[in-house]
């Protein structure tokens, strides 16, 4: 795994809220290796957001913030959540 993906994996696993760590960490473990550069960019933007916002968006099956509503990785995370 390249350095960028390792950093993203670490950030996804160490969010501070156990539920977010497990959800995002599990998603990253499954998908990071096959993500495109654009998807990595989108994932990093999500990781820059607070846990409360992320969990609210994931549990509501979409972001209420227009800047994130079309984020393709958010949709992938929601699909991942729905398989658990």
Order of alpha helices (4+ residues) and beta strands (2+ residues): alpha-alpha-alpha-alpha-alpha-alpha
